[in-house]
């Protein structure tokens, strides 16, 4: 619905009137008390502190406490190497010179002092995936032929360049082979006599066989499916095999 | 195939091949069962990126991870030892078994009398049949394979069209001196481990490189046509 009215010029006086800050604004609803930086803002919370029972454990709380502890650990799970942008890194270095340490930096130092392996960056090449079924132990990759590298950005760039080079070369070869295939197919169809040629040009829309085997990591083990079925029937869902 | 049913009603019933002889041969292949070998450079990059990401991965406490491993009912898995990728047939180089060279394609070759070969001399060849007024060449190829294997329930012919052709000039025998065309049709093995190959003296399942040994003169053409 079009309303053909003259657009009134927006009254600028009103806006200026509304948007000028006339009253100073404080951080809380409580008023204009001076707020110190970093102080927790006052919230309207009803706390009843009974005198003398500060560390009272709550009801049924051991599990609750453990659960909360687990929650906290998950929410603040550490990483071996902190992700810091370059500016942040510089700032950290400067702060260390001044003697200030952020909480995260302190945590990092603590973790580095730990002896076990969990929080360290692994130095040797690690296995990707489940130990028995990874590429090296299955013989898919020759371990000695893998080039040695450090975990730095330049090495990463070099590796990425070679990776993309190898894969692109393979892709191009595959495309070339596919074009030759199609070309041969076309020539063969043309070499057919008339009636057969039209029959050959009919697209075959019959569905693919459903049980066409897809290549997997290891060949199928004979008799595995029967074992699983028998076990499932025997146990009938009350126990777990693994 | 539905259109070809209408065809016989037209005046094509009496279609016969003009003086040319056509032969339909079948390239019967078994697709790889296992994934192929991985280039070490590719693996190196994947490992590098995995380790780099792991640096920044958050380490969660073990109790938390154990809970996520809890398995639901009905999800059964028996601990198994993975079967080796290099089978016994590989070690003995048994060319008649289909379990050899699991990460490559295997093609069927027969040793016997063929149409184009000089008579009496058995030769390595693909399963083939001379075209004699069937409806399509693909049907001819199917009958060719049927006569060798027995039944076609475990085969899948890929498409109606041939995948390549060669013009064969029989040089030795003067009586069969007409050049004929050999058309190749592609078909794949579906869900079977052992075939009873009959109607020939010998058969092998070969990979592409070995195939090229068997056919020294046509090696170039076969190189283009196969395993692209």
Interface residues (C-beta under 8 A of the other chain):
Chain A: X70 X73 X74 X77 X78 X79 X80 X81 X83 X118 X119 X121 X122 X125 X126 X128 X132 X133 X135 X138 X139 X140 X141 X142 X145 X146 X147 X149 X151 X155 X156 X159 X160 X162 X163 X166 X167 X174 X177 X178 X180 X181 X184 X185 X187 X188 X189 X191 X192 X193 X195 X196 X199 X200 X201 X202 X203 X204 X206 X208 X209 X211 X212 X213 X215 X216 X217 X218 X219 X220 X221 X224 X227 X228 X231 X232 X235 X237 X240 X241 X242
Chain B: X1 X3 X4 X7 X12 X15 X17 X18 X20 X22 X31 X32 X33 X34 X35 X37 X38 X39 X40 X41 X42 X43 X44 X45 X46 X47 X48 X49 X50 X51 X52 X54 X55 X56 X57 X58 X59 X60 X61 X63 X64 X71 X73 X74 X76 X77 X78 X79 X80 X82 X83 X84 X85 X86 X87 X99 X102 X103 X131 X135 X136 X137 X138 X156 X157 X159 X160 X161 X162 X163 X164 X165 X167 X181 X183 X184 X188 X190 X191 X224 X225 X228
